[in-house]
């Protein structure tokens, strides 16, 4: 029996008004008993606060009347951890975020990683005008761009499942920063995925890369773990293994892909998640039918603009005889789930290039495991 301590007949609306004390799944016809507590909902409209962006133009932001944060802050199921050096947030998998198997797509997972990273930055006071820019970055018109993304998925969440994602950021030399993620099923706490990424700074006007200055580093390192904390260990894994250039001609190709207007992000270039979809476009259909994506690694080499035309190329990558599987995770955050047997996995190399001149946009590697029998 579901117990709700607040009045109101619409349980779905209550999801946006209540803080979960138990499992959010119980609202979604799960067979569990769950208690919810709900604070009174004000009948008056939230106050409007005027915030100036870097151009000096005022923008309206809905703010809680108590001044404790925006309406989005109140409704968002996320918060800093106890040590305030990482951030956790819960997400319900929506119907429009799943594919033909009624499980979340890898693009959905990547979008959630981007969302939780941005929300983490906002929670420590970084700007909402751009992706997690610090005060010095805004002054110098610098933005973050993805250099590499590696995602491992051990189990795909299904429609109406709830996942909890934890993320934290760390320095990574003079030119890059690193952001890691752990994805868990909620409320079982089972680790169902991990990810790590590298980010570099770009000048918004010149579109040239720039080293992370000491001023910028000081602004974000105060919010980072003091000791190196890894979602995926550096040893014996493919998260930062070099991706060789795909030889032409490729075994499979999809030519003439055109960015949609909706593919552009607030930094006026094609969003990094769009590249994942382009990579999958040239993956052979027989693999899509019989396997599911186990991991994806993308190296971002060149910015893609809205008027570019892109070719997607894919070829099977032979496995090394001495390749190793991660037996367990030795880092701070627990152990990884053992990988599938090598005989059930397929590995591919990918290349995204400009159709006009063949310049490399992105190179990637994917690993696919055999789908479980039903």
Buried (B, 14 or more C-beta within 10 A) or exposed (E): EBEBEEEEEEBEEBBEBBEBEBBBBBBBEBEEEBEBEBEEEEEEEBEEBEEEEBEEEEEEBBBBEEEEEBBBBBEBBBBBEEEEBBBBBBBBBEEEBBBEEEBBBBBBBBBBBBBBBBBBBBBBEBBBBBBBBBBBBBEBBBBBBBBBBBBBBBBBBEBBBBBBBBBBBBBBEEEBBBBBBBBBBBBEEEBBBBBBBBBBBBEBEEBEEBEBBEEBBEBBBEBBBEEEBBBBBEEEBBBBEEBEEBEEEBBBBBEEBEBEEEBBBEBEBBBBBBBBBBBBBBBBEEBBEEBBBBBBBBBBBEBBEEEBEBBBBBBBBEEEEEEEEBEEBEBEBEEBBEBBEEEBBBBBBBBBBBBEEEEBBBBBBBBBBBEEEE
